[in-house]
Amino acid sequence: MSNTPMAASPLTRAVLEIDEYVSGLGWDQPARLFALVDTARLQAQEPGLAAQLGLGDEQESSGLTPIEQDEIPTGKPLDEFLATIAWPDAVVGCALAVERLMLPPSAEAQVPQGLNGAKLTQWVADHPERQEVRMTVAVLRDGARESALRLREKDTPTEVLTGPDLVPGLAEALSATFAD
């Protein structure tokens, strides 16, 4: 969490910690799903796991600890996969880091009519103005949200954009994993 501002909320710190971790793995990574747990509760109820995660007694305990989940299946669309998730009560939130291609708004008028699915994906991938972006989005059970966006062409911690409403559709999909 070396580049994370300490004045930030626990959720913002968790998102930036996940972004930093995934960034350290390089680009062209699969989507990664994280459970967010209350650090103090984890230290009290699961001291062995807390120690395994490097959370000692001297560690800040008022935040959230991200715990990476099993690999996301590649053969299933992300929205369908998210719809299958149910979290135990100990999980107070979740986060997802995923890479996508983006086009500037000016490219919207250039999209050929009738493209969908694989053809649209290929058209975006071939577009000269495309940008690769990593989105890290986190939500809490109480509805709080936070996102971090990192462009591949500006891949430094100081260029990461954060805000609660940067990727609203993904935040909604993650929030739905907590619906009863």
C-alpha positions as CSV (number, residue, x, y, z in Angstrom):
1,M,0.0,0.0,0.0
2,S,3.0,2.2,-0.5
3,N,1.3,4.7,-2.9
4,T,-2.0,4.9,-1.1
5,P,-2.9,8.1,0.6
6,M,-3.5,7.5,4.3
7,A,-6.3,10.1,4.4
8,A,-8.3,8.2,1.9
9,S,-11.3,6.1,3.0
10,P,-10.7,2.4,3.8
11,L,-12.5,1.5,0.6
12,T,-10.4,3.9,-1.5
13,R,-7.2,2.4,0.1
14,A,-8.4,-1.1,-0.7
15,V,-9.1,-0.2,-4.3
16,L,-5.7,1.4,-4.7
17,E,-4.0,-1.5,-2.9
18,I,-5.6,-3.9,-5.4
19,D,-4.7,-1.7,-8.3
20,E,-1.0,-1.6,-7.1
21,Y,-1.0,-5.4,-6.6
22,V,-2.4,-6.2,-10.1
23,S,-0.2,-3.5,-11.7
24,G,2.8,-5.4,-10.3
25,L,1.7,-8.5,-12.2
26,G,1.9,-6.6,-15.5
27,W,-0.7,-6.1,-18.3
28,D,-2.6,-8.7,-20.2
29,Q,-3.9,-10.3,-17.0
30,P,-7.2,-12.2,-16.5
31,A,-9.9,-10.5,-14.4
32,R,-9.3,-10.9,-10.7
33,L,-11.9,-11.1,-8.0
34,F,-11.3,-10.1,-4.4
35,A,-13.4,-10.4,-1.2
36,L,-13.1,-7.5,1.1
37,V,-13.1,-8.2,4.8
38,D,-12.8,-6.1,7.9
39,T,-9.2,-6.2,8.9
40,A,-9.8,-6.0,12.7
41,R,-12.4,-8.8,12.5
42,L,-10.0,-10.9,10.4
43,Q,-7.2,-10.4,12.9
44,A,-9.5,-11.4,15.8
45,Q,-11.4,-14.3,14.3
46,E,-8.8,-15.8,11.9
47,P,-5.3,-15.0,13.4
48,G,-3.6,-17.7,11.3
49,L,-5.0,-16.3,8.0
50,A,-4.2,-12.8,9.1
51,A,-0.6,-13.8,9.8
52,Q,-0.5,-15.6,6.4
53,L,-1.6,-12.3,4.8
54,G,1.1,-10.4,6.6
55,L,-1.3,-8.6,9.0
56,G,0.5,-8.4,12.3
57,D,-0.7,-6.8,15.5
58,E,1.2,-3.6,14.6
59,Q,-0.6,-3.5,11.3
60,E,-3.4,-0.9,10.7
61,S,-6.5,-2.7,11.8
62,S,-9.2,-0.2,10.9
63,G,-9.3,-0.9,7.2
64,L,-10.3,-3.5,4.7
65,T,-8.2,-6.5,3.6
66,P,-8.6,-7.7,0.0
67,I,-8.4,-11.5,-0.3
68,E,-8.0,-12.7,-3.9
69,Q,-10.5,-15.4,-4.9
70,D,-10.1,-18.4,-7.2
71,E,-9.5,-17.7,-10.9
72,I,-12.5,-16.5,-12.8
73,P,-13.6,-19.0,-15.4
74,T,-12.6,-17.8,-18.9
75,G,-15.4,-19.6,-20.8
76,K,-18.2,-17.7,-19.2
77,P,-19.1,-14.0,-19.8
78,L,-18.2,-11.9,-16.7
79,D,-21.7,-10.7,-16.0
80,E,-23.0,-14.3,-16.0
81,F,-20.2,-15.4,-13.7
82,L,-20.9,-12.5,-11.3
83,A,-24.6,-13.5,-11.2
84,T,-23.5,-16.8,-9.6
85,I,-21.7,-15.4,-6.7
86,A,-23.0,-15.3,-3.1
87,W,-20.7,-14.0,-0.3
88,P,-20.6,-15.3,3.3
89,D,-21.5,-12.8,6.0
90,A,-17.9,-12.2,6.9
91,V,-17.3,-10.6,3.5
92,V,-18.2,-6.8,3.8
93,G,-17.4,-6.0,0.2
94,C,-15.9,-7.2,-3.0
95,A,-13.7,-5.9,-5.8
96,L,-12.9,-6.8,-9.4
97,A,-9.9,-5.8,-11.5
98,V,-10.4,-6.2,-15.2
99,E,-8.7,-4.9,-18.4
100,R,-10.7,-3.6,-21.3
101,L,-10.2,-1.6,-24.5
102,M,-11.8,1.9,-24.6
103,L,-12.4,4.3,-27.3
104,P,-12.8,8.1,-26.9
105,P,-16.3,9.5,-27.2
106,S,-15.4,10.9,-30.6
107,A,-15.1,7.4,-32.0
108,E,-18.7,6.6,-31.3
109,A,-19.9,8.1,-34.6
110,Q,-17.4,5.9,-36.5
111,V,-18.9,2.5,-35.3
112,P,-20.1,0.7,-38.4
113,Q,-23.8,-0.2,-38.3
114,G,-24.8,-3.8,-37.5
115,L,-21.6,-4.8,-35.6
116,N,-22.1,-6.8,-32.5
117,G,-20.3,-9.4,-30.4
118,A,-17.0,-10.6,-31.8
119,K,-17.1,-8.3,-34.8
120,L,-17.5,-5.2,-32.6
121,T,-14.8,-6.4,-30.3
122,Q,-12.4,-6.8,-33.3
123,W,-13.3,-3.4,-34.7
124,V,-12.5,-1.7,-31.3
125,A,-9.2,-3.7,-31.0
126,D,-8.2,-2.5,-34.5
127,H,-9.2,1.1,-34.0
128,P,-6.2,3.5,-33.9
129,E,-7.5,5.5,-31.0
130,R,-8.2,2.6,-28.7
131,Q,-6.7,2.7,-25.2
132,E,-6.1,-0.2,-22.9
133,V,-7.4,0.4,-19.4
134,R,-7.4,-1.5,-16.1
135,M,-10.5,-0.9,-14.0
136,T,-10.6,-1.9,-10.4
137,V,-14.0,-1.5,-8.9
138,A,-15.1,-2.2,-5.3
139,V,-18.4,-2.1,-3.5
140,L,-19.5,-2.7,0.1
141,R,-22.6,-4.3,1.3
142,D,-23.8,-0.9,2.5
143,G,-23.7,0.5,-1.0
144,A,-20.4,2.4,-0.9
145,R,-18.4,2.2,-4.1
146,E,-15.0,3.1,-5.4
147,S,-13.1,2.7,-8.6
148,A,-9.5,3.1,-9.9
149,L,-8.7,3.5,-13.6
150,R,-5.2,3.0,-15.0
151,L,-4.4,3.6,-18.7
152,R,-1.7,1.3,-20.1
153,E,0.0,4.3,-21.8
154,K,0.1,6.2,-18.5
155,D,1.1,3.2,-16.3
156,T,2.2,5.0,-13.1
157,P,0.6,5.2,-9.7
158,T,0.4,9.0,-9.9
159,E,-1.8,8.7,-13.1
160,V,-4.4,6.4,-11.5
161,L,-7.9,8.1,-11.5
162,T,-10.2,7.3,-8.6
163,G,-13.9,8.0,-8.0
164,P,-17.1,6.2,-7.0
165,D,-18.9,6.6,-10.3
166,L,-16.2,5.8,-12.9
167,V,-17.6,2.4,-13.9
168,P,-21.2,2.4,-12.7
169,G,-22.3,-0.8,-14.7
170,L,-19.6,-2.9,-13.1
171,A,-20.3,-1.5,-9.7
172,E,-24.0,-2.4,-10.1
173,A,-23.0,-6.0,-11.1
174,L,-20.7,-6.3,-8.1
175,S,-23.4,-4.9,-5.8
176,A,-25.8,-7.5,-7.1
177,T,-23.6,-10.2,-5.6
178,F,-24.8,-9.1,-2.2
179,A,-28.5,-9.2,-3.0
180,D,-30.5,-11.7,-1.1
